[in-house]
């Protein structure tokens, strides 16, 4: 269950990272509200999981989910580069996240 909560926290991290783009420097009200709410939820869920999971593992997984999700949405929403080498390294982050989950003692 703690891993599921951590995954959801990572999704909210993606939400606030993408939301930052839409705030246009925090000048747009609703994107700013969404972004701040996503930050609070993401941090709250991460903080909760740290009661049960090792901090290094949880943080690495949380940031990995955020990085991969944000990179993928950057490609989809903003037309960012999708050249093979970039996608390959995004894939390596996913492999690292899976490895941390599989070999975690928690």
C-alpha positions in Angstrom: 0.0 0.0 0.0 2.9 2.4 0.8 4.3 1.9 -2.7 0.9 2.8 -4.2 0.7 6.0 -2.1 4.3 6.8 -3.2 3.3 6.3 -6.9 0.3 8.6 -6.5 2.7 11.2 -4.8 4.9 10.9 -7.9 1.9 11.5 -10.2 1.1 14.7 -8.3 4.7 15.7 -8.7 4.2 15.4 -12.5 1.1 17.5 -12.0 2.8 20.3 -10.3 5.8 20.2 -12.6 3.6 20.5 -15.7 1.4 23.0 -13.9 4.4 25.3 -13.4 4.5 25.7 -17.2 0.9 26.7 -17.3 1.2 29.3 -14.5 3.2 31.6 -16.7 5.3 32.7 -13.7 2.4 32.4 -11.3 0.4 35.0 -13.2 -2.5 32.8 -14.1 -4.8 32.1 -11.1 -6.2 28.6 -11.8 -3.0 26.9 -13.0 -1.3 28.4 -9.9 -4.0 27.1 -7.6 -3.7 23.6 -9.2 0.1 23.7 -9.0 0.2 24.7 -5.4 -2.5 22.1 -4.5 -0.5 19.4 -6.4 2.7 20.4 -4.5 0.9 20.1 -1.1 -0.6 16.7 -2.0 2.6 15.3 -3.5 4.7 16.4 -0.5 2.1 15.2 2.0 1.9 11.8 0.4 5.7 11.5 0.2 6.0 12.5 3.8 3.5 9.8 4.8 5.4 7.1 2.9 8.6 8.1 4.6 7.2 6.6 7.9 7.4 3.2 6.2 9.9 3.3 3.4 13.6 4.1 3.4 14.1 7.8 2.7 16.7 7.4 -0.1 14.6 4.8 -1.9 11.3 6.7 -1.5 12.8 10.0 -2.6 14.6 8.4 -5.6 11.4 6.7 -6.7 9.3 9.8 -6.2 11.7 12.0 -8.2 12.0 9.3 -10.8 8.3 9.1 -11.4 8.2 12.9 -11.6 11.0 13.1 -14.0 9.7 10.3 -16.3 6.1 11.6 -16.2 7.2 15.2 -16.8 9.5 14.2 -19.7 6.8 12.1 -21.4 4.2 14.9 -21.0 6.7 17.4 -22.3 7.0 15.3 -25.4 3.2 15.0 -25.8 2.0 18.4 -24.7 4.9 20.7 -25.7 6.5 18.9 -28.6 9.8 18.4 -26.8 12.4 16.2 -28.4 11.6 12.5 -28.7 14.9 11.4 -30.3 15.9 7.9 -29.5 18.8 8.7 -27.0 16.5 10.9 -24.9 13.8 8.2 -24.8 16.4 5.6 -24.0 17.6 7.5 -21.0 14.0 8.0 -19.8 13.6 4.3 -20.1 16.7 3.8 -17.9 15.1 5.9 -15.2 12.1 3.6 -15.3 14.4 0.6 -15.0 16.0 2.2 -12.0 12.7 2.8 -10.3 11.7 -0.8 -10.9 15.0 -1.9 -9.5 14.6 0.2 -6.4 11.2 -1.3 -5.8 12.2 -4.9 -6.4 15.3 -4.7 -4.2 13.9 -2.6 -1.4 13.9 -4.1 2.0 10.7 -2.3 3.0 
